[in-house]
């Protein structure tokens, strides 16, 4: 059991070190959802959390791009 805890702690440490604070958009929300799904799928919560973090960050990045495009279109359509 101690080996599992050590692996989980090292995995979380690596996850947070790789994510950084500036790139954490969507990661926490995705990690929670992925962790719950991984746990329900056979006690793979750590793997699910890492995958959820990656997917959540990607989705947040895409949403930010869409917002920027909409803002640019709105600014271009509005006469000064």
C-alpha positions in Angstrom: 0.0 0.0 0.0 2.9 2.4 0.8 4.3 1.8 -2.7 0.9 2.9 -4.2 0.9 6.1 -2.2 4.4 6.9 -3.2 3.6 6.3 -6.9 0.5 8.5 -6.6 2.4 11.3 -4.8 5.2 11.2 -7.4 2.6 11.2 -10.2 0.8 14.2 -8.8 4.1 16.0 -8.3 5.1 15.4 -11.9 1.6 16.5 -13.0 1.8 19.8 -11.2 5.4 20.5 -12.2 4.5 19.9 -15.9 1.3 21.9 -15.8 2.7 25.1 -14.3 0.5 27.8 -12.9 0.0 29.8 -16.1 -1.2 26.8 -18.1 -3.6 25.3 -15.5 -6.8 26.5 -17.2 -9.2 23.6 -17.3 -6.7 21.2 -15.7 -8.2 21.0 -12.2 -11.8 20.6 -13.5 -10.7 17.9 -16.0 -8.6 16.1 -13.4 -11.5 15.9 -11.0 -13.8 14.5 -13.7 -11.1 12.2 -15.0 -10.2 10.9 -11.6 -13.8 10.1 -10.8 -14.3 8.3 -14.1 -11.0 6.5 -13.7 -11.9 5.3 -10.3 -15.3 4.1 -11.5 -13.6 2.3 -14.4 -11.6 0.0 -12.2 -9.5 2.0 -9.7 -7.5 4.0 -12.2 -8.1 7.4 -10.6 -4.5 8.7 -11.2 -4.5 7.8 -14.8 -7.9 9.3 -15.2 -6.9 12.5 -13.5 -3.8 12.9 -15.7 -5.9 12.3 -18.8 -8.6 14.6 -17.6 -6.1 17.3 -16.9 -4.7 17.1 -20.5 -8.2 17.1 -22.1 -9.5 19.8 -19.8 -6.5 22.1 -20.6 -7.0 21.4 -24.4 -10.7 22.3 -24.2 -10.0 25.5 -22.2 -7.4 26.5 -24.8 -9.8 25.9 -27.7 -12.5 27.9 -25.9 -10.1 30.8 -25.4 -9.3 30.8 -29.1 -13.0 30.9 -30.0 -13.6 33.8 -27.6 -10.7 35.7 -29.1 -12.0 35.1 -32.7 -15.5 36.2 -31.6 -14.1 39.3 -29.9 -12.1 40.2 -33.1 -15.1 39.7 -35.3 -17.2 41.9 -33.0 -14.6 44.6 -32.9 -14.2 44.6 -36.7 -18.0 44.7 -37.2 -18.5 47.6 -34.8 -18.0 51.0 -36.4 -15.8 53.4 -34.5 
